[in-house]
């Protein structure tokens, strides 16, 4: 990647990290502590001055509750509720995922049986 484009991409990623953190009313210190990095390093990431490791990038997406696509490219999921549910399901055991899927399907069937909202 050309140096100018890399710098531009780092600034854009940093802006998204900052926006997500501030929307969650999370201090830089608290987020840095959760990622086991210094607040200064996080500040450098948010300002586009530093490139983070893949492990920090992945952890950031999990802590901030956004997809890797969003952090990297600003691509929002088509439906945030579906994306949030998918993220939570992927963190469970296969058995718990199956139970959750069955419960959700039953809840959806019950909602459909009640008819449209008025």
Secondary structure, DSSP 4 states (H G I P E B T S, - for coil): --HHHHHHHHHHHHHHHHHHHHHTT--HHHHHHHHTS-HHHHHHHHTT--PPPHHHHHHHHHHHT--HHHHHH----S-HHHHHHHHHHHTS-HHHHHHHHHHHHHHHHHHHHT----
